[in-house]
Amino acid sequence: MLSLLPACRRVNRSLARALLHPLLGLSLLLAMSAHAADDVAPHAPVLTLTQGSDSQGFSLTAIEATDDLHHVQMQHPEGPEGRFSGVWLNAFLTANGLEDARRVRFIADDGYTTFLTLAQRQEKAYLLATRLDGEPIGVDRLGPLMLVVPEDAEAVMEGSMPMNRWIWALEEISAR
């Protein structure tokens, strides 16, 4: 019986090694695909702009081409902090013929919705953020797009102003 013990150990080690490598490979593959899902391809559509029955997809490159990139150092109330970059919402809407839209609806990937009237859009500068610290905003950081109000950032962090007009994981803008 004792003579079989070394053979069993060799089989167990061989079996463990055989299982270890495929598990490592599978784990690495899963980790890489999860990371790749969070990356934002600059030319892939990340936003749908809808007016009536017409819809158009926009990539980060197309969004950023509508205006100069503006940069704001701030902390987002939901966590991300750094240099947010993007285009002013009004410039984006104007570039797409929607500067006079009376009411614009913003829809996040989880269904959260907020609205801005023309008067609200004229009252404050809303940044359609496309980057954080120079890189596209990953899904893990509330991206790929956010609508933020830089001038309200401190007041929102202090709790003296609501953030009900801020939206993250933005995927659609609909105008009437």
Beta strands, then each sheet from edge to edge (+ up, - down):
strand 1: 45-51
strand 2: 54-59
strand 3: 70-75
strand 4: 81-88
strand 5: 103-108
strand 6: 113-117
strand 7: 127-132
strand 8: 135-136
strand 9: 146-148
strand 10: 167-168
strand 11: 170-175
sheet 1: 2+ 1- 11- 5+ 6-
sheet 2: 3+ 4- 7+ 8-
sheet 3: 3+ 4- 7+ 9- 10+
end
